[in-house]
């Protein structure tokens, strides 16, 4: 009887692990601003939550706000294959937050 319960628990654990691995490989590029004086930046961030533009919007705003930044736009959501092509443009805001 105990081993009958173990199989669904193992399956649940594997699904949770797979979802975590997918989220770890999710990135977004975005534009943000600061006022007084006006500053703009383009950045790349690794997402910890959902891998969609709506989820990225909330997560990015929460992570950059303590530094005084306001999110303007989430440009795209992508996997690790898109990191290198964005690195130079993001400069010091490449995986900063």
Secondary structure, 3 states (H helix, E strand, C coil): CHHHHHHHHHHHHHHHHHHHHHHHCCEEEEEEEECCCCEEEEEEEECCCCCCHHHHHHHHHHHHHCCCCEEEEEEEEECHHHHHHHHHHHHHHECCC
